[in-house]
Amino acid sequence: MKGRAGAWLLLPLLAALLAGLLFLHAPGAGAVQGPVVEPTPAEEPGQAGKMTVIVITGDQVPPQGVPIPSSWRDIEPEKCEPSEEDWAFIRDAATNLSEEEKTRFVTEVREIYAGESTLSQGEQDDLLGRLGYYLIEATDGAGTTP
């Protein structure tokens, strides 16, 4: 894992070095240039900076959105329930915890997921942050700090 993380750290450095070398050999790269003055956009009607403004006057009608079909309004989103295999994966991912701590951790996360946790919001956020860390580490996201 560390070898792969090191390679990912070296790639941007090598790319920057290559870009620098290409820039040095570009025509006019060593020439001294004066300050570049960018023209300011003219204050014209219908423009604000780099955006185009639609001006509606008189009897013009602004664009309308597309109505949502009534059959779509009653669709309830599906809540994906983690399987026992998912919970076992989370338990195995918490490699720096003892067996008792793993059990307590998974139990608390399950209660948070079910909306039954008695922990404060801050404690819940901390546990969910740790869960994210364990999942990243378990899926080869090395180099991420908790």
CNS distance restraints for C-alpha pairs under 8 A (distance, minus, plus):
assign (resid   1 and name CA) (resid   5 and name CA) 6.33 0.50 0.50
assign (resid   1 and name CA) (resid 140 and name CA) 6.88 0.50 0.50
assign (resid   1 and name CA) (resid 142 and name CA) 6.47 0.50 0.50
assign (resid   2 and name CA) (resid   6 and name CA) 6.06 0.50 0.50
assign (resid   2 and name CA) (resid 142 and name CA) 7.17 0.50 0.50
assign (resid   3 and name CA) (resid   7 and name CA) 6.25 0.50 0.50
assign (resid   4 and name CA) (resid   8 and name CA) 6.35 0.50 0.50
assign (resid   5 and name CA) (resid   9 and name CA) 6.36 0.50 0.50
assign (resid   5 and name CA) (resid 142 and name CA) 6.64 0.50 0.50
assign (resid   5 and name CA) (resid 143 and name CA) 6.86 0.50 0.50
assign (resid   6 and name CA) (resid  10 and name CA) 6.28 0.50 0.50
assign (resid   7 and name CA) (resid  11 and name CA) 6.25 0.50 0.50
assign (resid   8 and name CA) (resid  12 and name CA) 7.45 0.50 0.50
assign (resid   9 and name CA) (resid  13 and name CA) 7.24 0.50 0.50
assign (resid  10 and name CA) (resid  14 and name CA) 6.17 0.50 0.50
assign (resid  11 and name CA) (resid  15 and name CA) 6.16 0.50 0.50
assign (resid  12 and name CA) (resid  16 and name CA) 6.10 0.50 0.50
assign (resid  13 and name CA) (resid  17 and name CA) 6.18 0.50 0.50
assign (resid  14 and name CA) (resid  18 and name CA) 6.13 0.50 0.50
assign (resid  15 and name CA) (resid  19 and name CA) 6.15 0.50 0.50
assign (resid  16 and name CA) (resid  20 and name CA) 6.11 0.50 0.50
assign (resid  17 and name CA) (resid  21 and name CA) 6.24 0.50 0.50
assign (resid  18 and name CA) (resid  22 and name CA) 6.22 0.50 0.50
assign (resid  19 and name CA) (resid  23 and name CA) 6.11 0.50 0.50
assign (resid  20 and name CA) (resid  24 and name CA) 6.28 0.50 0.50
assign (resid  21 and name CA) (resid  25 and name CA) 6.60 0.50 0.50
assign (resid  22 and name CA) (resid  26 and name CA) 6.32 0.50 0.50
assign (resid  23 and name CA) (resid  29 and name CA) 6.65 0.50 0.50
assign (resid  24 and name CA) (resid  29 and name CA) 5.87 0.50 0.50
assign (resid  24 and name CA) (resid  30 and name CA) 7.44 0.50 0.50
assign (resid  25 and name CA) (resid  29 and name CA) 6.89 0.50 0.50
assign (resid  41 and name CA) (resid  49 and name CA) 6.46 0.50 0.50
assign (resid  43 and name CA) (resid  47 and name CA) 7.09 0.50 0.50
assign (resid  43 and name CA) (resid  48 and name CA) 7.50 0.50 0.50
assign (resid  46 and name CA) (resid  52 and name CA) 5.93 0.50 0.50
assign (resid  46 and name CA) (resid  53 and name CA) 4.69 0.50 0.50
assign (resid  46 and name CA) (resid  54 and name CA) 6.15 0.50 0.50
assign (resid  46 and name CA) (resid  55 and name CA) 6.40 0.50 0.50
assign (resid  47 and name CA) (resid  51 and name CA) 5.97 0.50 0.50
assign (resid  47 and name CA) (resid  52 and name CA) 4.80 0.50 0.50
assign (resid  47 and name CA) (resid  53 and name CA) 5.40 0.50 0.50
assign (resid  48 and name CA) (resid  52 and name CA) 6.42 0.50 0.50
assign (resid  48 and name CA) (resid  53 and name CA) 6.76 0.50 0.50
assign (resid  56 and name CA) (resid  60 and name CA) 5.96 0.50 0.50
assign (resid  56 and name CA) (resid  61 and name CA) 7.40 0.50 0.50
assign (resid  56 and name CA) (resid  62 and name CA) 7.06 0.50 0.50
assign (resid  68 and name CA) (resid  72 and name CA) 6.91 0.50 0.50
assign (resid  68 and name CA) (resid  73 and name CA) 7.41 0.50 0.50
assign (resid  69 and name CA) (resid  73 and name CA) 7.05 0.50 0.50
assign (resid  70 and name CA) (resid  74 and name CA) 7.49 0.50 0.50
assign (resid  71 and name CA) (resid  75 and name CA) 7.59 0.50 0.50
assign (resid  82 and name CA) (resid  86 and name CA) 5.65 0.50 0.50
assign (resid  82 and name CA) (resid  87 and name CA) 6.92 0.50 0.50
assign (resid  83 and name CA) (resid  87 and name CA) 6.57 0.50 0.50
assign (resid  84 and name CA) (resid  88 and name CA) 6.13 0.50 0.50
assign (resid  85 and name CA) (resid  89 and name CA) 6.10 0.50 0.50
assign (resid  86 and name CA) (resid  90 and name CA) 6.34 0.50 0.50
assign (resid  87 and name CA) (resid  91 and name CA) 6.17 0.50 0.50
assign (resid  87 and name CA) (resid 106 and name CA) 7.01 0.50 0.50
assign (resid  88 and name CA) (resid  92 and name CA) 6.15 0.50 0.50
assign (resid  89 and name CA) (resid  93 and name CA) 6.02 0.50 0.50
assign (resid  90 and name CA) (resid  94 and name CA) 6.54 0.50 0.50
assign (resid  90 and name CA) (resid 106 and name CA) 7.22 0.50 0.50
assign (resid  90 and name CA) (resid 131 and name CA) 7.57 0.50 0.50
assign (resid  90 and name CA) (resid 134 and name CA) 7.40 0.50 0.50
assign (resid  90 and name CA) (resid 135 and name CA) 7.09 0.50 0.50
assign (resid  91 and name CA) (resid 102 and name CA) 5.80 0.50 0.50
assign (resid  91 and name CA) (resid 103 and name CA) 7.32 0.50 0.50
assign (resid  91 and name CA) (resid 105 and name CA) 7.99 0.50 0.50
assign (resid  91 and name CA) (resid 106 and name CA) 6.31 0.50 0.50
assign (resid  93 and name CA) (resid 134 and name CA) 5.47 0.50 0.50
assign (resid  93 and name CA) (resid 135 and name CA) 6.53 0.50 0.50
assign (resid  93 and name CA) (resid 137 and name CA) 7.53 0.50 0.50
assign (resid  93 and name CA) (resid 138 and name CA) 5.52 0.50 0.50
assign (resid  94 and name CA) (resid 102 and name CA) 6.62 0.50 0.50
assign (resid  94 and name CA) (resid 134 and name CA) 5.75 0.50 0.50
assign (resid  97 and name CA) (resid 101 and name CA) 5.54 0.50 0.50
assign (resid  97 and name CA) (resid 102 and name CA) 5.74 0.50 0.50
assign (resid  98 and name CA) (resid 102 and name CA) 6.06 0.50 0.50
assign (resid  99 and name CA) (resid 103 and name CA) 6.27 0.50 0.50
assign (resid 100 and name CA) (resid 104 and name CA) 6.30 0.50 0.50
assign (resid 101 and name CA) (resid 105 and name CA) 5.91 0.50 0.50
assign (resid 102 and name CA) (resid 106 and name CA) 6.10 0.50 0.50
assign (resid 103 and name CA) (resid 107 and name CA) 6.06 0.50 0.50
assign (resid 104 and name CA) (resid 108 and name CA) 6.13 0.50 0.50
assign (resid 105 and name CA) (resid 109 and name CA) 6.21 0.50 0.50
assign (resid 105 and name CA) (resid 127 and name CA) 7.72 0.50 0.50
assign (resid 106 and name CA) (resid 110 and name CA) 6.05 0.50 0.50
assign (resid 107 and name CA) (resid 111 and name CA) 6.27 0.50 0.50
assign (resid 108 and name CA) (resid 112 and name CA) 6.19 0.50 0.50
assign (resid 108 and name CA) (resid 117 and name CA) 6.85 0.50 0.50
assign (resid 109 and name CA) (resid 113 and name CA) 6.12 0.50 0.50
assign (resid 109 and name CA) (resid 127 and name CA) 7.01 0.50 0.50
assign (resid 109 and name CA) (resid 128 and name CA) 7.16 0.50 0.50
assign (resid 110 and name CA) (resid 114 and name CA) 6.15 0.50 0.50
assign (resid 111 and name CA) (resid 115 and name CA) 6.03 0.50 0.50
assign (resid 111 and name CA) (resid 116 and name CA) 4.94 0.50 0.50
assign (resid 111 and name CA) (resid 117 and name CA) 4.81 0.50 0.50
assign (resid 112 and name CA) (resid 116 and name CA) 5.97 0.50 0.50
assign (resid 112 and name CA) (resid 117 and name CA) 4.90 0.50 0.50
assign (resid 112 and name CA) (resid 124 and name CA) 6.92 0.50 0.50
assign (resid 119 and name CA) (resid 123 and name CA) 5.93 0.50 0.50
assign (resid 119 and name CA) (resid 124 and name CA) 6.16 0.50 0.50
assign (resid 120 and name CA) (resid 124 and name CA) 6.22 0.50 0.50
assign (resid 121 and name CA) (resid 125 and name CA) 6.09 0.50 0.50
assign (resid 122 and name CA) (resid 126 and name CA) 6.22 0.50 0.50
assign (resid 123 and name CA) (resid 127 and name CA) 6.28 0.50 0.50
assign (resid 124 and name CA) (resid 128 and name CA) 6.15 0.50 0.50
assign (resid 125 and name CA) (resid 129 and name CA) 6.02 0.50 0.50
assign (resid 126 and name CA) (resid 130 and name CA) 6.25 0.50 0.50
assign (resid 127 and name CA) (resid 131 and name CA) 6.14 0.50 0.50
assign (resid 128 and name CA) (resid 132 and name CA) 6.22 0.50 0.50
assign (resid 129 and name CA) (resid 133 and name CA) 6.28 0.50 0.50
assign (resid 129 and name CA) (resid 146 and name CA) 7.41 0.50 0.50
assign (resid 130 and name CA) (resid 134 and name CA) 6.17 0.50 0.50
assign (resid 130 and name CA) (resid 146 and name CA) 6.46 0.50 0.50
assign (resid 131 and name CA) (resid 135 and name CA) 6.20 0.50 0.50
assign (resid 132 and name CA) (resid 136 and name CA) 6.17 0.50 0.50
assign (resid 133 and name CA) (resid 137 and name CA) 6.17 0.50 0.50
assign (resid 133 and name CA) (resid 144 and name CA) 7.30 0.50 0.50
assign (resid 133 and name CA) (resid 145 and name CA) 7.40 0.50 0.50
assign (resid 133 and name CA) (resid 146 and name CA) 5.70 0.50 0.50
assign (resid 134 and name CA) (resid 138 and name CA) 6.00 0.50 0.50
assign (resid 135 and name CA) (resid 139 and name CA) 6.19 0.50 0.50
assign (resid 136 and name CA) (resid 140 and name CA) 6.43 0.50 0.50
assign (resid 136 and name CA) (resid 141 and name CA) 4.77 0.50 0.50
assign (resid 136 and name CA) (resid 142 and name CA) 7.35 0.50 0.50
assign (resid 136 and name CA) (resid 144 and name CA) 7.64 0.50 0.50
assign (resid 137 and name CA) (resid 141 and name CA) 4.95 0.50 0.50
assign (resid 137 and name CA) (resid 142 and name CA) 5.62 0.50 0.50
assign (resid 137 and name CA) (resid 144 and name CA) 7.56 0.50 0.50
